[in-house]
Amino acid sequence: MKRLEHVVGGRLLHRSGNGVELTRLGEQLMTHTHMLLNLHDSALSDLTGTGLSGTICIGCPEDYLDIFMPQILERFTVMHSDIELEIKSAPTNELRAMLDRRTIDVAIVSDPIQAREPEPLRKSRLVWVCKEPSPDILKSSVVPLALSAKNTLDHRIAAEAMRQAGIPYRIAFASNSLNGLISIARSGAAISVITVDAVPDDLELVEELLPQLPEIKISIELSGAPKRRAVSEFHRVAMDVISDT
């Protein structure tokens, strides 16, 4: 890395307490790297008559890893076995930041459904879950909740729904991990919020006394990097699977 930074004349990575990020110069280099990879894929395919090759970095919220990824990967790898796939799991807000920095090529994301917008690729909804459908903690003067970070979609939607319903609540547990939220719900110590598709068989939907949470839309977004054929093909396969699942 030091040798590469010496060649380009500046720092490519910025290290902080939050991890490692690309500098502006690093982002410029990443853009040119994507362009070269695109040319490489096209040249290799044209000259050898073989399928696509290269690497695709995919972003996916943890909720959707088990729901969509197995079918997407199975269908895609059958057609393009020479492509290396890398998967990064994170909430939508973090995935969008990765797309902006072009550290991932494509991501599955979730958003609230707005009025009068076109029909989304797929709909889902957030639900309250606990080990019982009517847990005793609902009788508490302040309902304990288990939510992910404040800037995530499920946290914002759940908190706003509780405020509008006038139900006092507290964030008893916080976890950005789906497994963490599920574990807390299983303990009965708090009510968690996850997507309905990700609810395991041993948890119950809590629908008494709590406000119904709105539907959300699931879509696929691409980074702003020059589009490679491999990424475009993955995007097409992923859209087909998500719309049909």
N, C-alpha and C positions, 0 to 999 in steps of 0.2 A: 504494500500500500504506500509506503514512504517513497518508493521508487516511482510509482505512478503519480503521486502528488508532485514529485520533483519534475516529472516530464510535463505535466499540465500547468505547473507554476502556481499551485495553491492547494489549500486543504479541501479534501473531498468529504470528510466525515466530521461531525461535531458530536463530541461525547459530553453527556451531562448526567445528572442524577436520574433522569427519566429514560436513559438508554442512549443509543447511537442513532443520529439522523444525518441525512445527506445535507451538505451545504448547498448553496446556490450553484457553485461550480460542479458539485457532485451531481446535482439534478440535471445540469446541462450535459454532463458526460453520460448520464443514464439515458437521456433522450437519444443521443447519438448511438449509444449501444443498442437500443431498441431498433434503430434504423438499420444498423449493420446486421442484426439478427434477422430482420425481415428480408434483407437482400440475401443473406446466407440461406434462409429457408427456401426462397424462390429459386435461387441458383441450383441448390442441391436437388430440389424436386425436378427442375427442368432438365438438368444434365444427366441425372441418374435414372429418371423415370420412376423413382420410388416415392413413397408417401411423404408427408410432412415430418419435420424433425425440429429439435430445439427444446426449449424449456418454457413452461407457462406457470406463472405464479398466481394462485387463485385465493381469493378471500371469501370466507364464509362464516356467518354467525354460528355459534355452537349449537343452537337450536336446530339448525338445518343440516348439520353434518350427517346425521343418521337418516334424515328424511329424504334428502335429495342426492347427496354425494355418491352413495353406492351405485345408483342407477346411471347418474351422469358419467361417472368414471368407467363403469362397465361398457356403456355404449360408445364412449369416446375412444377408449383404449383398444377396443376391437378394431376400429377403423384406423387408428393412428398409434400403433404400439411403440414407435420410435420416439415419441414425444415424452419428455420428462415433466412430471407434474409436481408442483410444490403447493401445499395448502397451508394457509395461515388463518387461524380462527380468532375472531375478535368481534365486538359489537359493531353495528352499522356505522356509528360516528367515527370509530377508529379506522374502519375499512375505507371510508371516504377520504380520510386523511392520507392513507396509504396510496389510494388511487391518485390523489392530487400530487403526491411526491413521486408517483410512478414506481413505487417499490412493489406493487402488485399489478397484474395485467387486467384482471377482471374480478368482480365481486358480486355475491348475492347480498342484497340489502333489503331492509324493511322501512316503511314509512307509513304515517297515517294516511287514510284515504280521504281525499278532499272532494267536496261537492262539485259536480258537473265536470269531473275529469274523465278521460277515456277509461274504458274498462281495463283494469290492471291485468298483468300477466297471470297473477294468482292472488287470491285473498286468503287471509288467515285471521285469527283473533287471539288476543291475550286473555288469559283466564286466571282466576284465583285458585290456588290449590293448597291442600293440606292433607293430613293422613285420614281425616274424617270430613264428611260433607257439612257437618254442623259442629265444629270444634268449640270447646268451652271458652277459648280465648276470644270468641266473638262477643261474649258477655262482658268482656273487660271494658272499663271506661275509656281506655285508649287501646285500639287494636294494634297488636304488634305485627309488623310486616317484614318480610325479607325481600329486598330489592337489590338490583345492580346499581352501578354508579349513577349519580344524579343526571349526567348528560346523556344517558341511554334512553332509547325510546320507551321501553317498558316502565322504567322509573317515572318518566315524565307523565305518561298516560295514567298510570296507577295513582300517582300523587294528585293529579288534577281531578280524577274521578272521585277520590275520597274528599277533596276539598269541596267540589261541587255538591256532593251528597251531604256535606256537613258532618262527616263521621271523623271523630278524633282518631289519629293514628300516630305511631312512632316507627322509625326505622330501627327495629330491634337487631337485625342482622343485615350485613351488606356483603355481596359477593358478585363478582363479574363472571363467575363460573356457573354454567347451567347445573352441573353436578352439585355444586355447593348449594344452590337454591333448592334443588330437589332434596338434598340431605336435610336441610333445615325444615322443609315442609314435612318430611317423614318423621321428624322428631316431635312434631306437634307444637313446637315452641313459637312458631310464627306462620303466617300465611304468605306464601310466595306467589310471584307472578311470572308465568312462562307462556309460550305459545301453545295453543291447544294441541297442535300436532306433536309436541314434545312431551306431553303428559304421560308418565309411565303408568302401567296397569295398577300399581299399588297405591296410587294417589287418587284423591277424590276432588272433583270440582266443588268449590265453595260458592254457592249462588244465593244463599239466604242472607239478607241484610246488607250485603255488599253491592255496590253499583255494577251494572254490566259494563264491561270494557269494550271499546269500539273495535271494529275490524281494522286490520292493517293490510297493506299491499306488499307483495314480494316482487322484486324486480332484479334485473341484472345490469350492472353498469361497467363500462370500460374505462381504463385510464386514458389520459390525453396523449399518450405516446402514439407514434405512428403505428397503425394497425398491421400486425403480422398475420399471415394467412392462418397459422396455427391458432392464434387467439380468436380470430373471426370464426373459425370452425368450432372451437370449444364453446364460444358464445351461442352459436346456433344450436348445438346439441343440448346445452344447458337450458335454453329457452324451451325447447321441445319437451324435455323431461319435466320441468317445473310446471308447464302448462297442462301436461297430461297426468301428472301424479295425483 
